Amino acid sequence: MSRSRNDRRGHRELISRRQLLGSAVAAGAFTIVPSYVLSSNGRKPPSETLNIAAIGVGGMGRENTKRCADAGENIVALCDVDDKFAAEVFAEYPKAKKYKDFRRMLEKEKGIDAVIIATPDHTHAVIAMTAIKMGKHVYCQKPLTRTVYEARKLTEAASEAKVVTQMGNQGHSGEGVRLICEWIWAGAIGPVREVHAWTNRPVWEQGMDRPKDTPPVPDGMDWDLWLGPAPYRPYHPAYHPFAWRAWVDFGSGALGDMACHVLDPAFWALKLKYPVSVEACLSMRMAGKEWEKVGVHETYPQASIVRYKFPAREGMPEVKVVWYDGGMMPPRPEELEPGRKMGDDNGGALFVGDKGKLMCGCYGRNPRLIPENKMQEYKRPAKTLPRVENGEGGHEKNWIDACKTGAPANSNFDYSGPFTETVVMGNLALRNPYELLEWDGEKMQFTNSAAANEFVSSPYRQGWML
């Protein structure tokens, strides 16, 4: 696909935020009619069925969209920059309007009530902010954003706009994470002072240089729109459709991909918010050298360990949370029976308390006190947290129900925003490895590293804004 220099610099026909917001005001505010107000034929009135648009439908967005459609909601518009990648999904919803540019879709489709965002990480924030400021409810895949600053701003904007939000960490709707909360709050392992969490990611290549060749942009793909706010670079299949997670300009690495699942039980059960410090070490192969002590530049490392420290809060002691990826693992606990696996195939977490240890798999699945005889002897407390119908599979429906009732969704941005800040802060530590970085959460800055503060936010390409 041929593009002029102006195109590459973002000087294309852009719909300004002022135009978008003006259109939203003209369209009027969206109001849900209470469930007891029925039409004369007994069917749901139109305002009880959400008109949903999905943005980025070739990957996980396909499943998010299907679950909303299966719940009886209207899929009125679909948006993807790659016609070929999204072709099967486009075919599944023949009545939905099709778009490449989410801004044109939101400007033209006046009846959209809510949006699903399942694009690469680097475009989450600009899309979500546009939708929020237009009064749309938002379901955004994890991690909520690529930078700490973006997560903070989305959290604030959603609260101000009073829209219903949900991050796509579906384990937060599951049974396992609720059991972990209830057991820890009931004192099953005493005060928790350490958490170790790990994943098998990355399952894509990391730690390499930028490709030098410049293959043509595939037919039907708008590469400039795919880049969005990221700095311009030529198209390459090393970025799209799968391996964008590896690249600092586009993704959040193994940490961003999986920590929103694996660390979720710890963040909820231990009532965490802002850490007071973070430090990281990594394995990176650069120019033929392994374990070189350099920060992350083009891609995230092949393996890393990130250590967070959180202050005492709400009657709970200071706690250390350690993240491992790329094959790194915490020491095997002595209490774990020989031959028994730590976590599951995707990862897991180990809670270390004064009176025992608790282990679970990814998403908080299959939580168990260890050793197993402790689990068998444990008298479980009453279930006090509300359950979500269909658990992890009901995460989208939980958001839909919240849109209709006004109740907060499970992983709304008030929760998932600060959680995302913590997750992606680990990537700041990877840019400044082997340093103890001290963090002031309220001021959103490191108090001892001007270099690390450079990456709390990232500049946007001309023509894009938050």
LUMDOMI-735756 format. One record per residue (C-alpha): residue number from 0; residue in three letters; x, y, z. Coordinates in Angstrom, 1 decimal, decimal comma, always signed. Example, Ala and Ser with C-alpha at 12.3 -4.5 7.8 and 13.67 -1.06 7.14 Angstrom:
{0; "ALA"; {+12,3; -4,5; +7,8}}
{1; "SER"; {+13,7; -1,1; +7,1}}
//
This chain:
{0; "MET"; {+0,0; +0,0; +0,0}}
{1; "SER"; {+1,5; +3,3; -1,1}}
{2; "ARG"; {+1,5; +6,2; +1,4}}
{3; "SER"; {+2,7; +9,8; +1,1}}
{4; "ARG"; {+5,0; +11,4; +3,7}}
{5; "ASN"; {+2,0; +13,4; +5,0}}
{6; "ASP"; {+0,0; +10,2; +5,4}}
{7; "ARG"; {+2,8; +8,6; +7,4}}
{8; "ARG"; {+3,0; +11,7; +9,7}}
{9; "GLY"; {-0,6; +11,4; +10,5}}
{10; "HIS"; {-1,8; +14,2; +8,1}}
{11; "ARG"; {-4,7; +12,4; +6,8}}
{12; "GLU"; {-8,4; +13,2; +6,9}}
{13; "LEU"; {-8,9; +13,1; +10,7}}
{14; "ILE"; {-12,1; +13,6; +12,5}}
{15; "SER"; {-11,2; +15,9; +15,4}}
{16; "ARG"; {-12,2; +15,2; +19,0}}
{17; "ARG"; {-14,3; +18,4; +18,8}}
{18; "GLN"; {-16,3; +17,0; +15,9}}
{19; "LEU"; {-16,8; +13,7; +17,6}}
{20; "LEU"; {-17,9; +15,2; +20,9}}
{21; "GLY"; {-20,1; +17,6; +19,1}}
{22; "SER"; {-21,8; +14,7; +17,4}}
{23; "ALA"; {-22,3; +13,0; +20,7}}
{24; "VAL"; {-24,0; +16,0; +22,2}}
{25; "ALA"; {-26,2; +16,3; +19,2}}
{26; "ALA"; {-27,2; +12,7; +19,5}}
{27; "GLY"; {-28,3; +13,1; +23,1}}
{28; "ALA"; {-27,5; +11,1; +26,2}}
{29; "PHE"; {-28,2; +7,3; +26,2}}
{30; "THR"; {-30,8; +6,3; +28,8}}
{31; "ILE"; {-31,7; +2,8; +30,0}}
{32; "VAL"; {-35,4; +2,2; +30,6}}
{33; "PRO"; {-36,0; +0,3; +33,8}}
{34; "SER"; {-36,8; -3,4; +33,3}}
{35; "TYR"; {-40,3; -3,1; +34,6}}
{36; "VAL"; {-41,3; -0,8; +31,8}}
{37; "LEU"; {-42,5; -3,2; +29,1}}
{38; "SER"; {-43,8; -2,7; +25,7}}
{39; "SER"; {-47,4; -3,6; +24,9}}
{40; "ASN"; {-46,4; -6,9; +23,3}}
{41; "GLY"; {-44,3; -8,0; +26,4}}
{42; "ARG"; {-41,0; -7,8; +24,6}}
{43; "LYS"; {-38,0; -5,9; +25,8}}
{44; "PRO"; {-38,2; -2,2; +24,9}}
{45; "PRO"; {-35,4; -1,1; +22,5}}
{46; "SER"; {-33,5; +0,7; +25,3}}
{47; "GLU"; {-33,2; -2,6; +27,2}}
{48; "THR"; {-31,2; -4,1; +24,3}}
{49; "LEU"; {-27,8; -2,5; +23,9}}
{50; "ASN"; {-26,5; -1,4; +20,5}}
{51; "ILE"; {-22,9; -2,5; +20,7}}
{52; "ALA"; {-20,0; -1,7; +18,4}}
{53; "ALA"; {-16,8; -3,8; +18,5}}
{54; "ILE"; {-13,4; -2,4; +17,6}}
{55; "GLY"; {-10,6; -4,9; +16,8}}
{56; "VAL"; {-12,5; -8,1; +16,0}}
{57; "GLY"; {-10,0; -10,4; +14,5}}
{58; "GLY"; {-8,5; -11,7; +17,7}}
{59; "MET"; {-10,0; -11,8; +21,2}}
{60; "GLY"; {-12,6; -9,3; +20,1}}
{61; "ARG"; {-14,3; -12,0; +18,2}}
{62; "GLU"; {-15,1; -13,9; +21,5}}
{63; "ASN"; {-16,1; -10,8; +23,3}}
{64; "THR"; {-18,5; -9,8; +20,5}}
{65; "LYS"; {-20,0; -13,3; +20,3}}
{66; "ARG"; {-20,7; -13,4; +24,1}}
{67; "CYS"; {-22,5; -10,1; +23,8}}
{68; "ALA"; {-24,5; -11,3; +20,8}}
{69; "ASP"; {-25,4; -14,6; +22,6}}
{70; "ALA"; {-26,7; -12,5; +25,5}}
{71; "GLY"; {-29,2; -11,0; +23,1}}
{72; "GLU"; {-27,6; -7,6; +22,4}}
{73; "ASN"; {-27,5; -5,9; +19,0}}
{74; "ILE"; {-24,1; -5,9; +17,3}}
{75; "VAL"; {-24,6; -2,8; +15,1}}
{76; "ALA"; {-21,1; -2,0; +13,9}}
{77; "LEU"; {-17,7; -3,7; +13,5}}
{78; "CYS"; {-14,4; -1,9; +13,1}}
{79; "ASP"; {-11,0; -3,4; +12,1}}
{80; "VAL"; {-8,1; -2,0; +10,1}}
{81; "ASP"; {-7,4; -5,4; +8,5}}
{82; "ASP"; {-10,2; -6,7; +6,2}}
{83; "LYS"; {-8,6; -10,1; +5,8}}
{84; "PHE"; {-7,9; -10,7; +9,5}}
{85; "ALA"; {-11,5; -9,7; +10,4}}
{86; "ALA"; {-13,2; -11,3; +7,4}}
{87; "GLU"; {-14,8; -14,2; +9,2}}
{88; "VAL"; {-16,1; -12,0; +12,0}}
{89; "PHE"; {-17,5; -9,5; +9,5}}
{90; "ALA"; {-19,3; -12,4; +7,8}}
{91; "GLU"; {-20,9; -13,6; +11,1}}
{92; "TYR"; {-22,7; -10,2; +11,5}}
{93; "PRO"; {-24,0; -9,3; +8,0}}
{94; "LYS"; {-26,3; -6,6; +9,3}}
{95; "ALA"; {-23,5; -4,8; +11,2}}
{96; "LYS"; {-22,0; -1,7; +9,5}}
{97; "LYS"; {-18,3; -2,3; +8,7}}
{98; "TYR"; {-15,6; +0,3; +9,3}}
{99; "LYS"; {-11,8; +0,6; +9,4}}
{100; "ASP"; {-11,6; +3,9; +11,3}}
{101; "PHE"; {-13,2; +3,9; +14,8}}
{102; "ARG"; {-13,5; +7,6; +14,7}}
{103; "ARG"; {-15,7; +7,6; +11,6}}
{104; "MET"; {-17,8; +4,8; +13,0}}
{105; "LEU"; {-18,5; +6,7; +16,3}}
{106; "GLU"; {-19,3; +9,8; +14,3}}
{107; "LYS"; {-21,7; +8,2; +11,9}}
{108; "GLU"; {-23,4; +5,5; +14,0}}
{109; "LYS"; {-25,5; +7,7; +16,3}}
{110; "GLY"; {-27,2; +4,8; +18,0}}
{111; "ILE"; {-24,2; +3,1; +19,6}}
{112; "ASP"; {-24,6; +2,6; +23,3}}
{113; "ALA"; {-21,5; +0,7; +24,2}}
{114; "VAL"; {-18,2; -0,4; +22,6}}
{115; "ILE"; {-15,9; -3,4; +22,9}}
{116; "ILE"; {-12,2; -2,5; +22,4}}
{117; "ALA"; {-9,9; -5,5; +21,6}}
{118; "THR"; {-7,2; -3,8; +19,5}}
{119; "PRO"; {-3,4; -3,9; +20,3}}
{120; "ASP"; {-2,5; -2,3; +23,6}}
{121; "HIS"; {-1,1; +0,9; +22,1}}
{122; "THR"; {-4,5; +2,0; +20,8}}
{123; "HIS"; {-6,7; +1,1; +23,8}}
{124; "ALA"; {-6,4; +4,4; +25,5}}
{125; "VAL"; {-7,2; +6,7; +22,6}}
{126; "ILE"; {-10,2; +4,6; +21,5}}
{127; "ALA"; {-11,6; +4,2; +25,1}}
{128; "MET"; {-11,2; +7,9; +25,9}}
{129; "THR"; {-13,0; +8,9; +22,7}}
{130; "ALA"; {-15,9; +6,6; +23,5}}
{131; "ILE"; {-16,0; +7,7; +27,2}}
{132; "LYS"; {-16,2; +11,3; +26,3}}
{133; "MET"; {-19,0; +10,5; +23,9}}
{134; "GLY"; {-20,9; +8,9; +26,7}}
{135; "LYS"; {-20,5; +5,3; +25,5}}
{136; "HIS"; {-20,1; +2,4; +27,9}}
{137; "VAL"; {-16,7; +0,6; +27,4}}
{138; "TYR"; {-15,4; -2,9; +27,6}}
{139; "CYS"; {-11,7; -2,8; +27,0}}
{140; "GLN"; {-9,4; -5,8; +26,8}}
{141; "LYS"; {-6,5; -6,2; +29,2}}
{142; "PRO"; {-4,1; -4,5; +29,9}}
{143; "LEU"; {-6,4; -1,5; +30,0}}
{144; "THR"; {-3,6; +0,7; +28,7}}
{145; "ARG"; {+0,1; +0,5; +27,7}}
{146; "THR"; {+1,3; +3,3; +30,1}}
{147; "VAL"; {+0,7; +4,3; +33,7}}
{148; "TYR"; {-0,5; +7,8; +32,6}}
{149; "GLU"; {-3,1; +6,4; +30,2}}
{150; "ALA"; {-4,6; +4,2; +32,9}}
{151; "ARG"; {-4,9; +7,1; +35,4}}
{152; "LYS"; {-6,5; +9,3; +32,8}}
{153; "LEU"; {-9,0; +6,7; +31,7}}
{154; "THR"; {-10,0; +5,9; +35,3}}
{155; "GLU"; {-10,6; +9,6; +36,0}}
{156; "ALA"; {-12,5; +10,1; +32,7}}
{157; "ALA"; {-14,8; +7,1; +33,3}}
{158; "SER"; {-15,6; +8,3; +36,8}}
{159; "GLU"; {-16,4; +11,8; +35,5}}
{160; "ALA"; {-18,5; +10,6; +32,6}}
{161; "LYS"; {-20,4; +8,0; +34,8}}
{162; "VAL"; {-20,2; +5,4; +32,1}}
{163; "VAL"; {-20,1; +1,7; +32,8}}
{164; "THR"; {-16,7; +0,1; +32,2}}
{165; "GLN"; {-15,1; -3,3; +32,3}}
{166; "MET"; {-11,5; -4,5; +31,7}}
{167; "GLY"; {-11,3; -7,9; +29,9}}
{168; "ASN"; {-9,6; -9,9; +32,6}}
{169; "GLN"; {-12,3; -12,5; +32,7}}
{170; "GLY"; {-10,9; -14,4; +35,7}}
{171; "HIS"; {-12,2; -11,5; +37,8}}
{172; "SER"; {-15,7; -12,9; +37,3}}
{173; "GLY"; {-14,6; -16,5; +38,2}}
{174; "GLU"; {-15,1; -18,6; +41,3}}
{175; "GLY"; {-11,5; -19,1; +42,1}}
{176; "VAL"; {-10,6; -15,5; +42,7}}
{177; "ARG"; {-13,6; -15,1; +45,0}}
{178; "LEU"; {-12,6; -18,1; +47,1}}
{179; "ILE"; {-9,1; -16,7; +47,5}}
{180; "CYS"; {-10,5; -13,4; +48,7}}
{181; "GLU"; {-12,8; -15,1; +51,2}}
{182; "TRP"; {-10,2; -17,5; +52,5}}
{183; "ILE"; {-7,5; -14,8; +53,0}}
{184; "TRP"; {-10,0; -12,4; +54,6}}
{185; "ALA"; {-11,0; -15,2; +56,9}}
{186; "GLY"; {-7,4; -15,7; +58,0}}
{187; "ALA"; {-6,8; -19,1; +56,3}}
{188; "ILE"; {-3,1; -18,5; +56,0}}
{189; "GLY"; {-2,7; -15,5; +58,4}}
{190; "PRO"; {-1,3; -12,1; +57,3}}
{191; "VAL"; {+0,1; -12,4; +53,8}}
{192; "ARG"; {+3,7; -11,0; +53,5}}
{193; "GLU"; {+4,7; -12,3; +50,1}}
{194; "VAL"; {+3,1; -13,3; +46,8}}
{195; "HIS"; {+4,9; -15,0; +43,9}}
{196; "ALA"; {+3,3; -15,0; +40,5}}
{197; "TRP"; {+4,5; -16,5; +37,2}}
{198; "THR"; {+3,5; -17,2; +33,6}}
{199; "ASN"; {+4,7; -19,3; +30,7}}
{200; "ARG"; {+4,7; -16,2; +28,5}}
{201; "PRO"; {+6,2; -15,0; +26,2}}
{202; "VAL"; {+5,2; -17,6; +23,7}}
{203; "TRP"; {+6,4; -15,3; +20,9}}
{204; "GLU"; {+9,9; -14,0; +20,2}}
{205; "GLN"; {+11,3; -11,2; +22,3}}
{206; "GLY"; {+14,7; -9,6; +22,8}}
{207; "MET"; {+15,5; -8,9; +19,1}}
{208; "ASP"; {+16,2; -5,9; +16,9}}
{209; "ARG"; {+13,8; -4,2; +14,6}}
{210; "PRO"; {+13,5; -6,0; +11,2}}
{211; "LYS"; {+15,3; -4,3; +8,4}}
{212; "ASP"; {+13,2; -5,5; +5,4}}
{213; "THR"; {+10,0; -3,7; +4,4}}
{214; "PRO"; {+7,5; -6,1; +2,8}}
{215; "PRO"; {+4,4; -4,6; +1,3}}
{216; "VAL"; {+1,3; -3,9; +3,4}}
{217; "PRO"; {-1,2; -6,7; +2,8}}
{218; "ASP"; {-4,2; -5,9; +0,7}}
{219; "GLY"; {-7,2; -4,6; +2,7}}
{220; "MET"; {-5,1; -3,3; +5,6}}
{221; "ASP"; {-4,7; +0,3; +6,7}}
{222; "TRP"; {-1,2; +0,3; +8,3}}
{223; "ASP"; {-1,4; +4,0; +9,2}}
{224; "LEU"; {-4,5; +3,4; +11,2}}
{225; "TRP"; {-3,0; +0,3; +12,8}}
{226; "LEU"; {-0,1; +2,4; +14,0}}
{227; "GLY"; {-2,5; +5,0; +15,4}}
{228; "PRO"; {-0,6; +7,1; +18,0}}
{229; "ALA"; {+2,6; +5,0; +17,8}}
{230; "PRO"; {+5,7; +6,4; +16,0}}
{231; "TYR"; {+5,7; +5,6; +12,3}}
{232; "ARG"; {+7,6; +2,5; +11,1}}
{233; "PRO"; {+7,2; +0,4; +7,9}}
{234; "TYR"; {+4,8; -2,6; +8,1}}
{235; "HIS"; {+6,2; -6,0; +8,9}}
{236; "PRO"; {+4,5; -9,3; +9,9}}
{237; "ALA"; {+6,8; -9,2; +13,0}}
{238; "TYR"; {+4,2; -6,8; +14,4}}
{239; "HIS"; {+0,8; -7,8; +13,0}}
{240; "PRO"; {-1,3; -9,9; +13,6}}
{241; "PHE"; {+0,2; -11,7; +16,6}}
{242; "ALA"; {+3,6; -10,7; +17,8}}
{243; "TRP"; {+2,9; -7,0; +18,5}}
{244; "ARG"; {+2,9; -7,8; +22,3}}
{245; "ALA"; {+6,7; -8,1; +22,1}}
{246; "TRP"; {+7,3; -4,5; +20,9}}
{247; "VAL"; {+7,6; -1,6; +23,3}}
{248; "ASP"; {+5,8; +0,8; +20,9}}
{249; "PHE"; {+2,7; -1,5; +20,6}}
{250; "GLY"; {+2,4; -4,0; +23,4}}
{251; "SER"; {+3,2; -4,6; +27,1}}
{252; "GLY"; {+5,1; -7,9; +26,9}}
{253; "ALA"; {+4,6; -11,0; +28,9}}
{254; "LEU"; {+3,8; -8,8; +32,0}}
{255; "GLY"; {+1,0; -6,9; +30,3}}
{256; "ASP"; {-0,4; -10,0; +28,6}}
{257; "MET"; {-0,7; -12,2; +31,7}}
{258; "ALA"; {-0,3; -10,2; +34,9}}
{259; "CYS"; {-3,8; -8,8; +34,7}}
{260; "HIS"; {-4,9; -12,5; +35,0}}
{261; "VAL"; {-2,3; -13,9; +37,3}}
{262; "LEU"; {-1,9; -11,0; +39,8}}
{263; "ASP"; {-5,6; -10,3; +39,9}}
{264; "PRO"; {-6,3; -12,5; +43,0}}
{265; "ALA"; {-3,5; -10,8; +44,9}}
{266; "PHE"; {-4,6; -7,3; +43,9}}
{267; "TRP"; {-8,1; -7,9; +45,1}}
{268; "ALA"; {-7,6; -10,2; +48,1}}
{269; "LEU"; {-4,8; -8,0; +49,5}}
{270; "LYS"; {-6,6; -4,7; +48,8}}
{271; "LEU"; {-3,6; -3,3; +46,9}}
{272; "LYS"; {-3,4; +0,0; +45,1}}
{273; "TYR"; {-0,1; +1,8; +44,5}}
{274; "PRO"; {+3,2; +0,1; +45,2}}
{275; "VAL"; {+5,9; +2,2; +47,0}}
{276; "SER"; {+8,8; +0,6; +45,0}}
{277; "VAL"; {+9,5; -1,6; +42,0}}
{278; "GLU"; {+12,7; -3,2; +40,7}}
{279; "ALA"; {+13,5; -5,6; +37,9}}
{280; "CYS"; {+16,1; -7,9; +36,4}}
{281; "LEU"; {+16,0; -9,4; +32,9}}
{282; "SER"; {+17,5; -11,7; +30,3}}
{283; "MET"; {+18,0; -9,9; +27,0}}
{284; "ARG"; {+20,0; -11,0; +23,9}}
{285; "MET"; {+21,3; -7,9; +22,2}}
{286; "ALA"; {+23,9; -7,9; +19,5}}
{287; "GLY"; {+24,9; -11,4; +20,4}}
{288; "LYS"; {+25,4; -10,7; +24,1}}
{289; "GLU"; {+23,3; -12,4; +26,7}}
{290; "TRP"; {+22,4; -11,0; +30,2}}
{291; "GLU"; {+23,7; -7,6; +29,1}}
{292; "LYS"; {+22,7; -5,0; +31,7}}
{293; "VAL"; {+20,8; -2,7; +29,4}}
{294; "GLY"; {+17,2; -1,6; +29,7}}
{295; "VAL"; {+14,4; -2,5; +27,3}}
{296; "HIS"; {+14,4; -0,6; +24,0}}
{297; "GLU"; {+12,7; -2,1; +21,0}}
{298; "THR"; {+11,2; -5,2; +22,6}}
{299; "TYR"; {+10,6; -6,6; +26,0}}
{300; "PRO"; {+13,1; -9,2; +27,4}}
{301; "GLN"; {+13,1; -13,0; +26,9}}
{302; "ALA"; {+12,6; -13,4; +30,6}}
{303; "SER"; {+12,3; -11,1; +33,6}}
{304; "ILE"; {+11,7; -10,9; +37,3}}
{305; "VAL"; {+9,9; -7,8; +38,7}}
{306; "ARG"; {+9,6; -7,1; +42,5}}
{307; "TYR"; {+7,0; -4,8; +43,9}}
{308; "LYS"; {+6,6; -3,6; +47,5}}
{309; "PHE"; {+3,2; -2,4; +48,8}}
{310; "PRO"; {+2,7; -0,5; +52,1}}
{311; "ALA"; {+0,6; -1,7; +55,0}}
{312; "ARG"; {-3,1; -1,0; +54,4}}
{313; "GLU"; {-6,5; -1,7; +55,9}}
{314; "GLY"; {-5,1; -3,9; +58,7}}
{315; "MET"; {-2,9; -5,8; +56,4}}
{316; "PRO"; {+1,0; -5,8; +56,6}}
{317; "GLU"; {+3,5; -4,6; +54,1}}
{318; "VAL"; {+3,7; -7,2; +51,3}}
{319; "LYS"; {+6,2; -8,0; +48,6}}
{320; "VAL"; {+4,8; -9,2; +45,2}}
{321; "VAL"; {+7,3; -10,8; +42,8}}
{322; "TRP"; {+6,5; -11,5; +39,1}}
{323; "TYR"; {+8,3; -14,1; +37,0}}
{324; "ASP"; {+8,1; -14,8; +33,2}}
{325; "GLY"; {+10,0; -16,4; +30,4}}
{326; "GLY"; {+10,6; -19,6; +32,3}}
{327; "MET"; {+11,6; -17,9; +35,6}}
{328; "MET"; {+9,9; -19,4; +38,6}}
{329; "PRO"; {+9,9; -18,9; +42,4}}
{330; "PRO"; {+11,5; -21,5; +44,6}}
{331; "ARG"; {+9,3; -24,6; +44,9}}
{332; "PRO"; {+7,6; -24,5; +48,4}}
{333; "GLU"; {+8,7; -27,2; +50,8}}
{334; "GLU"; {+5,0; -27,9; +51,6}}
{335; "LEU"; {+4,2; -28,9; +48,0}}
{336; "GLU"; {+4,0; -32,7; +47,5}}
{337; "PRO"; {+6,6; -34,3; +45,2}}
{338; "GLY"; {+5,4; -34,5; +41,6}}
{339; "ARG"; {+2,7; -31,9; +42,1}}
{340; "LYS"; {+2,7; -29,1; +39,6}}
{341; "MET"; {+3,0; -25,5; +40,6}}
{342; "GLY"; {+0,0; -23,6; +39,2}}
{343; "ASP"; {-1,1; -24,7; +35,7}}
{344; "ASP"; {+0,1; -24,5; +32,1}}
{345; "ASN"; {-0,4; -20,7; +31,9}}
{346; "GLY"; {+1,0; -19,8; +35,2}}
{347; "GLY"; {+0,0; -19,4; +38,8}}
{348; "ALA"; {+0,4; -17,6; +42,1}}
{349; "LEU"; {+1,7; -18,5; +45,6}}
{350; "PHE"; {+0,5; -16,6; +48,7}}
{351; "VAL"; {+2,8; -16,8; +51,7}}
{352; "GLY"; {+1,2; -16,1; +55,0}}
{353; "ASP"; {+2,3; -16,3; +58,6}}
{354; "LYS"; {+0,2; -19,4; +59,1}}
{355; "GLY"; {+0,4; -21,2; +55,8}}
{356; "LYS"; {+0,5; -21,0; +52,0}}
{357; "LEU"; {-2,1; -20,9; +49,3}}
{358; "MET"; {-1,5; -21,7; +45,6}}
{359; "CYS"; {-3,7; -21,3; +42,5}}
{360; "GLY"; {-3,4; -21,4; +38,8}}
{361; "CYS"; {-3,8; -18,7; +36,2}}
{362; "TYR"; {-7,0; -16,6; +36,6}}
{363; "GLY"; {-7,1; -17,7; +40,3}}
{364; "ARG"; {-8,3; -21,1; +39,2}}
{365; "ASN"; {-8,2; -24,1; +41,5}}
{366; "PRO"; {-7,1; -22,4; +44,7}}
{367; "ARG"; {-5,7; -24,8; +47,3}}
{368; "LEU"; {-4,0; -24,6; +50,7}}
{369; "ILE"; {-0,8; -26,5; +50,6}}
{370; "PRO"; {+0,0; -29,2; +51,5}}
{371; "GLU"; {-3,2; -30,9; +50,5}}
{372; "ASN"; {-3,9; -32,3; +53,9}}
{373; "LYS"; {-4,3; -28,7; +55,1}}
{374; "MET"; {-6,9; -28,1; +52,4}}
{375; "GLN"; {-8,8; -31,2; +53,4}}
{376; "GLU"; {-8,8; -30,1; +57,1}}
{377; "TYR"; {-9,8; -26,5; +56,3}}
{378; "LYS"; {-13,3; -25,5; +57,2}}
{379; "ARG"; {-14,2; -23,1; +54,5}}
{380; "PRO"; {-15,9; -19,8; +55,4}}
{381; "ALA"; {-19,3; -18,7; +54,1}}
{382; "LYS"; {-19,3; -17,4; +50,5}}
{383; "THR"; {-19,9; -13,6; +51,0}}
{384; "LEU"; {-18,9; -12,2; +47,6}}
{385; "PRO"; {-21,6; -12,0; +44,9}}
{386; "ARG"; {-21,1; -14,6; +42,2}}
{387; "VAL"; {-21,2; -14,0; +38,5}}
{388; "GLU"; {-23,5; -16,3; +36,5}}
{389; "ASN"; {-21,3; -18,6; +34,3}}
{390; "GLY"; {-18,2; -17,3; +36,1}}
{391; "GLU"; {-15,4; -16,3; +33,7}}
{392; "GLY"; {-17,7; -16,9; +30,7}}
{393; "GLY"; {-20,1; -14,3; +32,2}}
{394; "HIS"; {-17,6; -11,4; +32,3}}
{395; "GLU"; {-19,2; -9,7; +29,2}}
{396; "LYS"; {-22,7; -10,3; +30,5}}
{397; "ASN"; {-21,7; -8,8; +33,9}}
{398; "TRP"; {-20,8; -5,6; +32,0}}
{399; "ILE"; {-24,0; -5,7; +30,0}}
{400; "ASP"; {-26,1; -6,1; +33,1}}
{401; "ALA"; {-24,2; -3,2; +34,7}}
{402; "CYS"; {-24,9; -1,0; +31,6}}
{403; "LYS"; {-28,6; -1,6; +32,2}}
{404; "THR"; {-28,8; -1,3; +36,0}}
{405; "GLY"; {-26,1; +1,3; +36,6}}
{406; "ALA"; {-24,4; -1,0; +39,1}}
{407; "PRO"; {-20,6; -1,1; +38,8}}
{408; "ALA"; {-19,2; -4,0; +36,7}}
{409; "ASN"; {-16,8; -6,4; +38,3}}
{410; "SER"; {-13,6; -5,1; +36,9}}
{411; "ASN"; {-14,6; -1,5; +36,3}}
{412; "PHE"; {-12,0; +1,1; +35,8}}
{413; "ASP"; {-12,0; +2,2; +39,4}}
{414; "TYR"; {-10,5; -1,2; +40,1}}
{415; "SER"; {-8,8; -2,1; +36,9}}
{416; "GLY"; {-7,3; +1,3; +36,3}}
{417; "PRO"; {-5,0; +1,3; +39,4}}
{418; "PHE"; {-4,4; -2,4; +38,8}}
{419; "THR"; {-3,2; -1,7; +35,3}}
{420; "GLU"; {-0,9; +1,1; +36,6}}
{421; "THR"; {+0,8; -1,5; +38,8}}
{422; "VAL"; {+1,1; -4,0; +36,0}}
{423; "VAL"; {+2,6; -1,7; +33,4}}
{424; "MET"; {+4,8; +0,0; +36,0}}
{425; "GLY"; {+6,8; -3,3; +36,0}}
{426; "ASN"; {+7,7; -2,4; +32,4}}
{427; "LEU"; {+9,1; +0,9; +33,5}}
{428; "ALA"; {+11,4; -1,1; +35,8}}
{429; "LEU"; {+12,5; -3,2; +32,9}}
{430; "ARG"; {+13,5; +0,0; +31,1}}
{431; "ASN"; {+15,7; +0,8; +34,1}}
{432; "PRO"; {+16,8; -2,6; +35,4}}
{433; "TYR"; {+18,8; -3,3; +38,5}}
{434; "GLU"; {+17,6; -0,1; +40,2}}
{435; "LEU"; {+15,2; +0,2; +43,1}}
{436; "LEU"; {+12,7; +2,7; +41,9}}
{437; "GLU"; {+10,7; +4,5; +44,6}}
{438; "TRP"; {+7,1; +5,4; +43,6}}
{439; "ASP"; {+4,7; +8,1; +44,7}}
{440; "GLY"; {+1,4; +6,8; +43,5}}
{441; "GLU"; {-0,7; +9,9; +44,2}}
{442; "LYS"; {+1,7; +12,1; +42,3}}
{443; "MET"; {+2,3; +9,4; +39,7}}
{444; "GLN"; {+6,0; +9,8; +39,6}}
{445; "PHE"; {+9,3; +8,1; +40,8}}
{446; "THR"; {+10,9; +10,1; +43,5}}
{447; "ASN"; {+14,5; +8,9; +42,8}}
{448; "SER"; {+14,7; +8,5; +39,0}}
{449; "ALA"; {+14,2; +11,2; +36,4}}
{450; "ALA"; {+15,1; +8,6; +33,8}}
{451; "ALA"; {+12,2; +6,3; +34,8}}
{452; "ASN"; {+9,8; +9,2; +34,9}}
{453; "GLU"; {+10,4; +9,7; +31,2}}
{454; "PHE"; {+8,4; +6,5; +30,5}}
{455; "VAL"; {+5,3; +7,1; +32,8}}
{456; "SER"; {+3,7; +8,4; +29,6}}
{457; "SER"; {+4,6; +8,3; +25,9}}
{458; "PRO"; {+4,2; +11,0; +23,2}}
{459; "TYR"; {+1,6; +10,4; +20,5}}
{460; "ARG"; {+2,1; +10,7; +16,8}}
{461; "GLN"; {+0,8; +13,9; +15,2}}
{462; "GLY"; {-2,9; +13,8; +14,7}}
{463; "TRP"; {-3,6; +11,6; +17,8}}
{464; "MET"; {-4,5; +12,7; +21,3}}
{465; "LEU"; {-5,8; +11,2; +24,5}}
//
